[in-house]
Amino acid sequence: MVIETSRPIAQVARELGIGEGTLGNWVAAYRRDHAGDEPALNISERERLRQLEREARELRMENEFLKKPPRTSPRIIGE
């Protein structure tokens, strides 16, 4: 259900009444065992992937910028 419908593991696990970790392990094992079975991305999927990767890079840069301490302006003597 997770693989075929791309639904979140947590949602499917709740529906089936099993632990998320268990289902996650099963999905990971399936993906490892069937890594070569997935069809190649089409042109629009590749473009969307590039857009998402670019957005992720930008968000990481923004996040790093926000983590930096603010710069203080130099004080002018006599203030």
C-alpha positions as CSV (number, residue, x, y, z in Angstrom):
1,M,0.0,0.0,0.0
2,V,2.9,2.4,0.8
3,I,4.8,1.5,-2.4
4,E,1.9,1.4,-4.8
5,T,-0.1,4.4,-3.6
6,S,2.8,6.5,-2.1
7,R,0.8,7.0,1.1
8,P,2.7,7.8,4.3
9,I,3.9,4.8,6.3
10,A,2.3,6.2,9.5
11,Q,-1.1,6.4,7.9
12,V,-1.0,2.8,6.4
13,A,0.4,1.4,9.7
14,R,-2.6,2.9,11.6
15,E,-5.0,1.5,9.1
16,L,-3.4,-2.0,9.4
17,G,-3.0,-1.8,13.2
18,I,0.8,-2.4,13.1
19,G,3.7,-0.3,14.4
20,E,5.2,2.4,12.1
21,G,8.7,1.1,12.7
22,T,7.7,-2.4,11.7
23,L,6.1,-1.3,8.5
24,G,8.9,1.1,7.8
25,N,11.4,-1.7,8.1
26,W,9.3,-3.8,5.7
27,V,9.1,-1.0,3.2
28,A,12.8,-0.3,3.4
29,A,13.6,-4.0,2.9
30,Y,11.2,-4.1,-0.1
31,R,12.8,-1.0,-1.6
32,R,16.3,-2.5,-1.1
33,D,15.3,-5.8,-2.7
34,H,13.5,-4.1,-5.6
35,A,15.7,-1.1,-6.2
36,G,16.2,-1.9,-9.9
37,D,12.5,-2.6,-10.5
38,E,11.3,1.0,-10.4
39,P,10.7,2.6,-13.8
40,A,12.9,5.5,-14.9
41,L,11.5,9.0,-14.3
42,N,9.8,10.7,-17.3
43,I,10.8,14.2,-18.4
44,S,8.2,16.0,-16.2
45,E,9.2,13.9,-13.2
46,R,12.9,14.7,-13.7
47,E,12.1,18.4,-14.0
48,R,10.0,18.3,-10.8
49,L,12.9,16.5,-9.1
50,R,15.3,19.2,-10.2
51,Q,12.9,21.9,-8.9
52,L,12.6,20.2,-5.5
53,E,16.3,19.7,-5.2
54,R,16.9,23.4,-6.0
55,E,14.3,24.3,-3.4
56,A,15.8,22.1,-0.8
57,R,19.3,23.7,-1.4
58,E,17.8,27.1,-1.0
59,L,16.0,26.2,2.2
60,R,19.2,24.7,3.6
61,M,21.1,27.9,2.8
62,E,18.3,30.0,4.4
63,N,18.3,27.7,7.4
64,E,22.1,28.0,7.8
65,F,21.8,31.8,7.5
66,L,19.2,32.0,10.2
67,K,21.3,29.9,12.6
68,K,24.2,32.4,12.4
69,P,24.3,35.0,15.3
70,P,23.2,38.4,14.3
71,R,26.0,40.9,13.4
72,T,26.2,43.9,15.6
73,S,26.9,47.3,14.2
74,P,30.1,49.0,15.4
75,R,29.5,51.6,18.0
76,I,30.5,55.2,17.3
77,I,32.6,56.7,20.1
78,G,30.8,59.5,21.8
79,E,27.3,58.1,21.5
